Amino acid sequence: MIQKTLKKILTPFAVITFATGTIFYPSCNYLDIEPYITDMFTLDTIFAKQEYVQAYLNNVYSYLIDNGSFRGNPGNNNRTMPWTPISDECVSGYKRMNYHSYAVWCNNELTPENFYSFDRWSTYYQGIRKANTFIMRVNECQETSALRRMEWTGEAIFVKALCYFELMLAWGPVPIVPETPSGLDTPLDELMLERSTWDECSDYVEALLRRSIELLPETRLDNSEIGKATKNAARAVLSRLTLYTASPLFNGQNAEFAGFKNNNNVPYLNPERSIEKWAKAAAVAKELVDLKPNDLYTVAAMPNTPKPPVPADEQANFPYGVGGIDHYHSYKDMFDGECVQASTNSELLFTKQRSDLTDYGRYMDPGMIEGWSGMFFPQRMVDAYYMADGKDIEQASNEYPYERTGYTDRDSTFSGDRYTNGFTLLTNTRKWYVNREIRFYATVAFHNSYYPSTSSQETSIGADGKVAKYFSNSVSGKEAAAQRSSTLGEEYPMTGYLCRKFNHYEDSWLSNGRRKLKYGVNYRMAEVYLNYVEAMNELEPGKTYTVGSVTVFRDEAEMKRCFNLIRHRAGLPGITNADVADYETMKKLIERERLIEMMWEGRRYFDVRRNKTAIVYENEPVMGLDVSARTTEPEKFFTIIKARERNYLYKVFTTRQTFWPVPKHEVDKNYNIDQIPGY
């Protein structure tokens, strides 16, 4: 009877073990081995054999998030989170109640009672529990060396830290569970854990990451180990964690959560701003920047690489200027699979080598190659990209104008061959897509975009060939979608834009097509450089801060250098001394650079929350082109209107959407968990 009661009320916070070492948690599969063997295994058996210990650790890794994919539905891969389609950088055409329920969140309709496909609360705690078990017992394995066991321990600690961090990102302050499994005689009140404060969670995860840094190797020896933790992977997570903890939402600018307190009347979010938190974030980023001072991925310049319009003193070879590299491939090849092995890309700090992104790309590809076109850009994101000379579209120069009318009269190909790896701007393309920065062409798929799709013959594609045309009566448009099955009728670019950042020139979804394998980019150096600049910008001018053995200050020369690494890799002019000297100017530049550089990588959702700007951006109307227009109405098509293809194509932000609510079934099990205000 006691066991039945425990099984009913226990959340994943507790691990119950029998004296024999078998696991009292019937839903867990610890080893990827034959089912008829599984029931015969005990933990004593598992941790006695090296091959079983390795399999157990691999299973612990399986709980990590796959940032390469953001479909967020149950499916075969439930280690995804829908951060991109529920943020302001993207619009989803889906509002399905069983999965792809992105609009439910965007419309502020998610409830603790019905999480649809978003509930990963118990999943992350299962990962933590398995990591704890591994850490406790790995030294029982005497078939391998003490050094190997030490590295394995570091890996498990790293995964545990990441599981906690993912919980924090979604649910804010969360309960920290005991590191030692609870026994059957543990009083029930001790199992009812309340939330820790954000700062307590942050400090705990920071300690885990620092311990993992001590134990993990510097690098991985061969490609078979890519995707496993290293010291720099842990440093990258620590950089993101400390930056978020220093940000306004968690550092003094959270009056809307004043009543969100624990049983001791302690606020869950720190109500007083601490500049030292920004100093810590700067110091953590500086450690990694010092280890990898110029480490962005680059590809050598090609014969038809465009020459960036930058001042003479910025034309030196990268990293000292824009020269010597192809800016299109230096950015895009990281995401579309062209950079085949993550081991060849020094910018990557932690990846998901087996990513769902390869299959998820179908949600972003146009209908003429049988993509599903279920995710699209709002017009504001399209307009956020700079012109080729770094000007805003509203202040475009005469040399690189932003033309609001007219169409191109010739094809133009750069950075490779038209029919394979290059980018071609076709004849009859709207002129407002001309003269834009390179990341725009690497990321945004606009009307009249050419898709090489080399794995499919052009004759097999149909009327529009390999050109994505979004007129209503085009192959990739609204009317063609309506001819598909009822579940696919909503799948066309409802704002007039798709994303091509993850599309490789080989990719095609036609029956004779294939897709390039892709890995998920979870952490990369470009983010760390921007973290460093942002944290330094918040420090008091003229004041020095020492964090451990690292000294930081508002170093304008270093801010400019790190920021301009990102700009020069993209072929843009760098920021100036005057820019760096002004706090407000830099704040705006940093926000915009993070948006463009990490577009659709899952960072925007958190940036607008931690910086308290979601209330602005996520309450703006979703704008796009008039995709109801047919081929005979081109000017109508290029009319910017409020998206109206579905009545749920809107976003709304209220305070309660800062975090996700705890699922009701978890609150029912644990009466000490405080629900997010508003739910």
N, C-alpha and C positions, 0 to 999 in steps of 0.2 A: 504494500500500500504506500509506504514511504517513497519507494522508487517510482511508482506511478505518479505521485504528487510532484516529485522533483522533475520528472520528465515533462510534466505539463507546464510548470511555471518557469523552468530554467531558461533564461535567455542565453545567447552564446557567450555571456560573460564568464560562465563557470565551466570547468572541465571536470567530469566525474570519472574516476578510475577505480577499477577493482584492484584488490591486492595482487591478483595474478598479472596485472598489467594490461588487460584487455580494455578496449574503449567502450564506455557506456554512453554511446551517442550513435544510434543506429543508422543515421542518414549519411555518415561520413565514409568516403572511400579514400583511404590513405595511400594506397599503392595502385599503380597502374599495372596490375597483374591479373591473371585469370580468376574469374569470380569463384570458381570452386576451391581455389587456394585461399582466397581472402578470409573466409570464415575461420580458417585454421591458424591464422597468424595472430600473434600477440606482440605487444611492443617489445617484449624481451627478444623475440625472434627477429623483429625488424632491425633493431639497433645492434644486433650482433653481427650482421652481414653488411659489408660495404656497399654491395649493389642495391640492397634494399634501402639503406640509409640515403643513397643518392636518389633513388626513386621517390622516397618520402620528401626530400628537399625539393625535387622537381615539382612535386604536387603543391608544396608550399608556395613556390613561385607562381603557380597557376592562378593565385588569387590577386595578382597584380593587375592594375587597370591597363587596358589596351587603348592608349590615346590615339592610335592610328585610326580607330573606328569610333564613331559616335552614334551608331544606330540605336543603342540603348534598349534593344528589345531582347526578350529571353533567348530565342534561337539556340544555336549550338554554342555560341560564345557569349556568356553572360558577364564577361569581365569588361564591359564597355559602359560608358556613361554619356548621356546625351548633351554634353555641355555646349557644343556648337549650335545645334538646331534650336536650343532654347535660349540662346543669347541674341543680342541685337545685331550680330554680324551675319546672321543667317535667317532665312524664312523657310519653314517647313510646310509642305502642302498636305501633311498628314494630320489627321485627328482620329486615329483608330483607337478603340477602347481597349483592345487586347494587347496591342503593341504599336510602335510608332505613334505614341500618344503625346508628341511634343507640344502640340497646340493646347493640350489640357493644362500644361504648366504655364505656357505663355499667356493663356487666357485667365490665369489665376483660379483654376478650377480643381487643382489637385487637392486631395484631402487625406488625412491620416487613415481614413477607412478604405480608401481606394487609391493605391499607388500605381495601378496599372503595371507597367513594365519597369518602373524606376527603383524598386526596392532592392538595395544592396546592403542594407544595414547588417543583417545576419551573416551575409557572405563575407564581409570584411572581418567580423568578429570570429568567424570560423577560421579565416586565414591567420588571425592573431593567435587563436588557440592552438592551431597546428604548429605555428612558429614557436610558441612557448614550449610545447611538448618536445620539439626537435632540439631546442636549446638546452633543455634539461637533460636530455638523454644521449646526445650525440657522442659524448665521450665514452659511452659504453662500447662503442665500435672500436675494437682493437685491431681490426684488419687493415687499418690505414694509419698514416702518420699523424702525429700530434699537430703538425703544421696544416695538414689537410683538414683536420677536425676544427682547427682554429678558423680557417677560411670559411668552412661551412657554417660555423657559428655566426661569423660576420654576415654571411648572406642571409641567414634566417632573421637576424636582428634587423637587417636592412629591410626585408620584406615586411616584418612586423611594423617597423616605423612607417613604411609607405601605406600600409593598411590603415593605421591610425590617422595618417595625414589625409587620406581620401575620405575617411569618416568625417574629419573636421571640415574639409572643404564642402561637403554636402550638408552636414547637420550641425556645424558649429562646435561648441564645446560638447564633448561626449564623455561617457564613463571610461575610466582607465581600469582595466580588469587586473586581478591578481596575477602575478607571474607564475605562481605555483598553483597547480590544480586544486580545486576544493574537494573535500571528501564528502562521503554520504552523511556524515554526522555534523556537517557545517550548518549552523542555525540559518533558517530561511532569511532572517533579517539581514544577515551578512551578505547574502547573495543579491539583495535588492540595492544595487549600486546607483548612486546619483551621478549626474554630470560633474566632471571636473570643470574648472574655469578654463577659458581659452588659454590663458597664460600658463596654467598648470599643464594643460595638454601640450602646448608648444614646448615648454621646458622638458617635459618627459620625452617627446619625440626627438627633440634636439639631443638629449643625452643618449638616446638609442643610436642616432646617426653618428654621433662622435665616437661611440664605442665601436660601431661597425667600421668606421674609418681606421681605427687602430688595428682591426683584424683582417680587413679585406686586402686583396692584392692591388698593386698600382694599375696593372693592365691584365688583359686576358691573353693567353698564349696563342690561341688559334681561333679560327672562325667558328668552330663548333661551340665555343663558350661565349660568343657574343650574345648579349641579352642577360648575362649574369652580372651581378653587382661588382663594382670596383670602388676604390677610394673616391675617385672623381664623381662617380654616380651618386654616392652618399653626399658629397660636397654640393652637388647640384640641387639635390632635394633640400638640403639645409639652407641653401641660398633662397629658394622659393619660400620655404617655411618662415625664415626670419624676416623676409621682405613683407610677407603678408601680415605677420604679427606686428610689424612696425606701422602698418597702414592705418588710415583713419578709423575704419570700422572697428578694429581691435585695439586701437590706441588713442582713446579719448574722445572720439567723435561718434558717439553711439547713444545719444540721449533718448532715442526712440526705444532703447532696450533697458532703460533705467529700472524698470520693474522686474526684469529678468534676472532673478537672484536665486541662490541655493538656500537650503534650509537654515544656514547660518547668516542669512541676509547679505551674503557676499555677491556682488554682481558677477555674472558669468563673463561679461566683456569688460575689459579695463576702462574705467570712466575717466582716467587722467592721462593726458599725453606725456609720453616719455621720449625725449630726444635720443636717449641712450639705446632705445630699440632700433632706431634708424642707424645709429653707429654700429650696432651689432650686425645689422643686415649688410652694411657697407664692408665691414671687416670680413664677414664670411665670403662675400662675393670677391673681395680683393684677394683672398687666399687662392681662389681658383683662377682668377684673372692673372695673377702672378705666375701660376704654374702653366697657364695656356694663354700667353699674352696676345697672340694674333690668330688664334685657332678657329677660323671660319673656313668652311668648305669652299674650295674654289676649283674652277675648271679653266684650263689655259684658253687664251683668246683664239678665236677662229678667224679665217680670212674675212668673213662678213660680220664679225662682231661690231655692233655700232660703236662709234667713238663718242663717249659721254661728253656733254657740254658742261665741263667744269672749268674753274679757273686754272691758270697755268701751274700754280704751285700744288695742285691736286692731281696732276697727270702722271706722277711717278707710279711705278709698279706697286700693286697691292702688296703689303698692307699700308704703304705710305701714301697711296693714292689709288686711282681707279684703273691704272694701266695693267696690261699683261694678263687679264682674265676675261672670260666671257661671263657677263653679268647674268644673263638669262639662265644658262645652265648651272652656274655657281649657286643659284637659288633653287631652281626647280628640280634639279636632278636628285636632291635630297629626299623628295617626297613622292616622286612618280616611279621609283624603282630603277632608274637609270644607274644610280650609284648602287650597284647590286649588293655589295657586302658592306654592312655597317662598319666593319673593321677598317675599311679604306677611308672613312670619313672621320677626321679628328674632331670635328665640331660636335659629333654626337656623344653625349655623356651617358645616356641610358635609353635603350630601345626595347621594343617588343618585337623580337625577330619573327615570331609567328603571329603576324597581325591580321586582323579581320579586314584591314584596309583594302586588300586586293579585291575582295568580293564587294565591300561596301562602296567601292568606286562606282558601281552601277547606279547608285542613287544620285550621282552627280553628273552622269554622262547623258548626252542628248539622244533623242529617240531614233535618229537615223542610223545609229550603231546599236540600237535596242537598249540604250540606257533608260533608266526609269525617271530621271529628272525630278526627283522628289524633294530636293533641297536647292534653294536659290539665294542669290544676293539681293538685299534691298538696295535701292538706288543710292542711299546715303553711303554705303560701303564702297560702291563703285566710284562715287565722287570723292571719297577720302584719299584716293591715290593721287600722287603728285604728277605734274608734268615732267617731261624728260629732264628739264633743267632745274627741277626742285621747286618750281613755283606751284602755288595752289591754283586750282582751275579758275578761281574767281579773280586771280591776279596774274593770269598767264601773260607771257611775254610775246612780243611781235615775232621773235625767232621761233618760238614753240607755242603757237597760239592754240587756244581751246575754241574750236569753231563749232558753233551750236547748230549750224545748218550745213547741208551739202553732203556729198559722198565722195569717196576716193575714186580716182580714174585709172588706177593701175595696181597690180599686185606688188607687194614688197616683202621680201624674205630676209631674215637675219638669223644669225647664230646657228647656221647649219643649212641643210638641204631642205627644200620645200616639201619633198615627199617623205621625209623621215624625221630627223631630229630638230630641224629648224622651225622658226615661227614665221607664218605668212599672214600678212594683213592683206586681205583680198580686195579686189576692185568692188565698188559699190558698198563699201563699209562706211557707216555713219562717221563723219569727220570728228565727232567728239571723242572717238576712240583712238584718234591719231595723236602722236607726240606725247604719249603717256610714259611714265616710268616703267622700267623693265618688269618689276614685280607685278604690275597690272596685267601685262600680257602672260606672265607665268601663272596667274591666279584666276582671272576673270574670263569667263566664256560668254561673249556677247553675240548678238545676232550677226550672222555671216562669218562665224568663226570656222576655221578650217581644222579638221581633225585628220591627220595622216592615216591613223587606224591601219597600219601596214599589214596586220595579220588577216585583213579581209580585202578581197578584190573589190574595186569600185563598182563593178557591175552587179555585185551582190547587195549593194546598199540601197539602191532605189533612186527615186526622182531627184532628190537633192544631192546625190552623191555623198561626198565626205564633208559637206558644209552644213553646219548647224543653223538652220533658219527657224525662227520662232514665230513667224506669222501663224495665225490660227489654222490656215489650210496647208501648212508645210508639214513635212514628214515628222519634224520634231515639235510640232505645235499642238494646240488645243483640240482641233478636230480629229487629228490622227489618234490622240490619246483616247478620245471618246469611242473610238472603234474597238478598243481593246476590251478585255473583260472588265466587269464592273469594279473589281478591286484596283484596277490600274487606270481607271478613267481620270483620276486626279493627278496623274503623273506627267506633267509638262511644266515648262519654266514659267510660273505664274507671275513673275516680276520681269521677265525678259532677260534673265541672266542665270547662268550656271557657274559652277566652279570647275576649273581645269587644272588646279594645282596638283592633283593626285593622278591625273590622266597621263599615261605614257603614250608615246606616238605609236606603239604597237597595239594598244588596247582596243578591243572590239568585243561586243557581246553577241554578235551574230553567230550563227551556228558553226561557221567555219573560222571564227575568230579566237583569239587568246588574250590573256592579260599578263602583264609583267608583274612578277612577285614584288611585294612592297613590305617594308618593315614599318612599325609604328614609331614615330619620333616622340618620345616622352620628355626628354630633357636635352637641350643643346646649348652651346656656348653663347649664341646670339642673345638668348634670354638672360644669361648670367651677366653679360656686358651691360645690358639695359637695366638689370637689377642694380648693378653697381652704380651706374649713373644716377638712377632714381634715388637711391639711398643717400649718395653724396649730396645730391641737390637739396635734401631736407636738413642737412647739417648746418649749424650756425656758422656763417662766414668768419674766418679768422680763429676759430676754436678747434683744438685738437682733441681727439678722443682715442683712448687706448682700450682695446678689448682683448684681453689675454695678452698675447705677444704681438698683436697687430695694431698699428696706429693708423687712423684715418682722419681725414678732414675734407672740407669742400674743395677738393683739388680740381680747379677748373681745367688745367692742362690735361689731366687724366680723364676727366669727364668728356672733354672734346675728343680725345684720342679714341676712347672706347665707343662713343656714339658714332664717330666717323668711320670706324671699321664697318659698321652696319650699312651706313650710307654708301661708302665707296664700293662695297661688295655689290650693292644694287645699282652702281653706276650713277649715283646722285652726288651733287656737291655736298660737302660737309657743312656742319654748322660753324658759326663764327665765334670769335672771342666775345663779341657783344651778346650773342645768343646765350652763351654759357654764363655770362656775368649776371644775367637777369633770371631770378628764381621763377617767376610766373611764366616767362617765355619758355624756359626749359621744361617746366611742368607740362605745358601743352604739347611741346615737341615730343617729350617722352611718351605721353599717352598716345599720340598719333603713331609714333614709330612702333610701339608695341602692337598696336592694332594692325598695321600694315604688314610688318615683318612676321607676325605670328597669326596671320589671318587663318581662321578655321583650324587652328591647332588646339583649341580648347582652353585658351588662356583668357580670352575676352570676358567670358561669363564672370570670372572671379575678379578681373581688373575693375569692372564697373561696380562691383559690390564692395570690394575692399576700399575703393576710393570714393564711394558714396555718389556715383554718377549714374547708377542704374535708374534712379527715379527720373532722370532727365531723358536718357537715351531709350529706355525701354517703355516709355510712355509716348514716344513720338509715333505718328502714323507710319505704317509701312508703305513706302512708295516704290513704284516700279513703272514699267512701260505698259502700254495698252495692248496686251497680247490677244485681245479679241479681234484685232485688225487683221485683214486678209492681205494677200500679196498685192492687191490693187490699191491698198491704202497705206503706203509706207509712212507718210507723215503722221497719220493717226497712230500707227504703231509707236513712233518715237515721241509720243505725248506722255509726259511724266504725270502719273495719276496715283491716287491712293489704291493700293492693291485691293481688288474687289472680286477675284475669281472664286473665293470662298469667304463665307461670313466670319470664319475664325482666323483670317490672316491679319491678326493684330496682336500686339503685345501690351501687357499692362504690368506695371510694377507697383507693389505695395510693400510695406515694411516686412510683412510675414514671408515674402518671397526671398528675403535675404538668405534664409536657410530652408532646407526641406523639413517638413514635419516628421517626427518620429512615427513610424507606422503604428497604427492602433494596436495591432496584435502584440507589439513589443511593449507598449505602455500598459496593456492589460496584464502582461506577465510581471512587470516591474513597476510598482506604484511610486517608486522614488525618482523616476525619470520625469523631469519637468518638460512639458511640451513647449514648442516654440510659440511665443505670443502671437495671437491671431488665429491659431488652430485649436 
